[in-house]
Amino acid sequence: MTPLRRQMTEGMQLRGYAPGTIENYVQAVAQLARHYHRSPELLEEDEVRRYLLYLTVDKKIAGGTFSVALGGIRFLYHKTLGRDWKSLHVAKPRPSKTLPVVLSREEVWRILDAVRIDVYRVCLTTIYSCGLRLMEGVHLQIPDIDSARGILRIHGKRQKDREVPLPTATLQLLRNLWRIHRSPLWLFPALTRQGVQVSVAHNCGPVTHDSLQSAFRRAVKQCGLHKRAHVHTLRHSYATHLLEDGVNLRLIQEYLGHSSLKTTAIYTHLTREIRDAAKDPINRLMQRS
């Protein structure tokens, strides 16, 4: 780790940034360095401004992706290096109006059944059945389970903890998996490259984000699905399926850990029941009187 990366990382840790945010911000700065083949410390303001233009105009990255890149670059130059550059105040992510991809229940189970490695399959199943973000899922620990109450404690974004219902079937899957790896801490301990469980004596960490995403992508491809699905799609599907089953929107907001109901309300546009209710009126548009 370079001194600059360590300084930036420690600065975010002192400010209480979530581990996932730290990882994403550091990666964003690393991509800037690779673009210019120089340390970000040596770049001028105009070079950074042109890089941000490159991301938006040439690469046309999504608003959320740009927001992460801008956040990491701002932290580096404003907080770590003390350079109060005007261009970083002016830059803003493009508003995104893209609706999230949602899988049907049948598609979810086809994908999960296609994941052959136990730790990945159970982790992905937990993410779906509890509506978790990827980071929240991979970092689950043994003490986070309250089996007596059927609750899973989630350590969410911006240090906002919440509790979500833990389905009985999911709890049983977690127990069966633990009997295999018996990690004293992690629900989903990391694997070796051969897919063999690492001995707990090695004090291994949890599965990585990349390995879980790769396992999910392989399963989607094996199923022959053409939707642009990724691990976060399971969370979108969870919310949509609960709405379709009549669960109150505010309760879903609480389960997802959304600060605003407006964020959760996007799923009302995606439910099958709402679309089906419009079919007859739409068909009547083509009926001649």
N, C-alpha and C positions, 0 to 999 in steps of 0.2 A: 504494500500500500504506500503510495506516494505521500509526502508530508502534506501536500495541499488537500488530497482526498481525506486524510486523517483529520485535518483541521476542519474541513467542511462537515464531515460525519459527526465529529464530537460537538460541533456547534449546533447541529440539529438535535442531537441527543440531549444536550443541555436544555434545549427549548421544548423538549417533550414530544418531538415528532414521532409518529408511529414508525415501526421498523419497515413496513412496506413503503411508506412515503420516502424514507431515507434511501432505501434501495433504488426507488424510481428516480429520485433527484440525482443521485450519484451517477446512475446510468445515463441520464440526460446530459450531464456534463461530460461524461466519457465520450458520448457520441459527438459532442461539439469538438472535443480534442481530436478525435479520429478524422473529422471532416477537414480540419486545417493541418493535421499532422504536427501539431504543436501543443504545448501545455496551455490551457485556458488562461493561465496567469500572464502569458506573453501577448495575448490578443488585445486589440484596440476596440473601442466602442463600435466603430463603423463595421468592423469585421463581424462582431456579434450581431449587429443589426441586420447585416446581409445574410447571415446564417438563418435568422428567424424568418426573413423574407423567403429564403430558399425552402424552408419547411412548409410555409403556407402557399407560396405561388408555384414552386416547381414540384415539390413532393405532394402537395395538397393533402397533408395529414389531417386527421379528424380533429375537431375542436378540443376534445378531451385529451388527446395525445399531445397537442400543442400546449395545452394548459400545464401538463406535467413538465414538458421541456422548459417552458417559460419559468415555471416555479423553481426548478432546479438551477437554472442559469441566473435568475434573480437572486436566489439565496447565495450563490457563489460570489457574485460581484458586489451585491449590496451588503450582505452580512459577513461573509468570510473575508473578502478583500477590501471592503469599505469603499467601493467605487459607486457613487450615486449617479449612475448614468441615466439621462433623460429618456433615451430610447427604450429602456426596459420598463419605464413607467407608462410609456405611450402604448406599447405592444399589448394586445388583448387577443384571447382566443376567439375564433369565429363561432358564433352560436350554432349549436347542433340541433337539428330538427329531425334527426333520423330515429325512427322507431326501433326498439331493440328486437332482435330475432327471438322468437319463442318456439320451443319444441312442443309437440303434442305429448300426451302421457305415453303413448305407444312408442314414439320416437325416443323419449328419454330412456325407457327401459331397454329398448334395442341397443342403444349406445352403451349403457351401463353393463349389460350382459356381455358386450363384446370386449370389455376390459378384462384381460386375463390375469393380471397380477393383483393379488388380493388387496394389498395396501392401497393401491390406486383406486380400485373399484369401490372399496368401502369408503375411502375419503371422498370420492366424487358422489357417491350415494348420500353421504352425510351432508355435503354441500347442497345437494338438491333438496333433500327432505327437511332441511333446517333453514334454507334460504340464505346461505352464507356467501360472503365474498371469498375469492380464492385464498387470500392471505389469512383470513379468519379460519378457513378450513384446515390448511396445512399446519397451522400453529396451535391447534387444539391440544390440550394436555389432559392427563388423567384426572386431575382435580376439577376440571371444568364440567365434569359429568355429575349431576345430582340425580341419581337413578331413583331415589325414593320419591321425588317430586316429578320425575319425568321431564327434567329441565336441562338444557345445555347453556352454560354461561359463555358468552361471546365477548372477547376483548376487541371492540370495533375501532373504526377510524376516529382520529382525534381523541383517543383515550375514552371513548364513550362505551362503557360496558352495557350489555343487555342480556336478557334471558329469553330463550326461545324454546318452544315445546320440542321435546325429543321423542319421536315416534318409537313405540315399543319395538317394532321390527328393526329400526336403526340401532337401538341400544343392544339388541341381541347380536347384530352384525359386529358392533364394536367389541363386545365381549368375546366373540369367537375369534376375531382378529388378534385381540390382546393375548389370548391363550397361545397364539403362534409366536408372536415376537416378545411378549412379556417385558416391554420397555418400562422402566420405572417412572417415566415422565411423559413421553410423547404418545399420542394416540396413533400417529402415522409416522413411525421412524423411517429414516432414509434407507435406501436399498443400495446394494453394490451394482456395478454395471451389468452383471449377469442376472440381475433380478433376484438375487439371493438375499435374505434378510441379514443385516449386519448384526453381529453379536452386541448385546446391550453392554457388554464389558468395554466396548469401544467408545461408549458415551456419545453415540452419534446424534445428530440433530434430526429435524423433521425432513420429510420429503421436500424437494425443491419445487418452486413454482414451475420452472421449465419442464421438469420431468413429468409433472402432473398434466400440464398443458399438452405435452407430446403424447402421453397416454390417451388423453381425450381425443386429440386429432386423429390418432391411429384408429380409434374405435369408430369415429364418425365416418372416416374413409372406408373402413371395413363394412359398415352398414350401407354404404352406397348413398348416403344422404348428401344433398347438394346445398343445404342451408349453410350460411356463414356462421356456424356455431363454434363457440369456444366455452371454456369452463364457466365464465360469467353468465352464459346463456342458461345454465341450470338455475341460477338465481332468478332470472327473468321468468323462466317457466314456472318456478315455484310460486311466485306472486300471482301470475296469471291463472294458474290452476286453482289456487285458493279463492280467487275472485269468482271463478266459474262455479265453485262449490258453495258460494254464498257467504264467505267469510267477510266480515266488515272491513272496509278499506282502512279505517284508523287502526284496527288491530294488525293488519298486514304492515302498515307503516311502522308500528312498534316492533314487529318481528324483524323487519328489514333494517331497522336502525336509521330510518330516514328522519332528518330534522324537519323537513317540510312535507305536508300532505300533497303538495303539488308534484313532488318527485314521484310519489307512489301512484298518483292519479293517472300517470301515463299508461298504466296497465289496464285501465278501463277501456282504452281504445283497442285492446288486443284480445279481449275475451271472445270466445267462440259464441257464447249466448247473445252478446250484443250484435255481432255480425249476422248471426242467423235470424235475429228478430227483424233485420232490415231486408232480408231476401224477398219476402212477399211484396212489400211496397216497391222494391226496385223492379221486380218482374212485372208489376202492374203498370210501370211506366211505358211498357211496350204493348199494352193492351189497347186496342182501338175501341172507342165507345160505340 
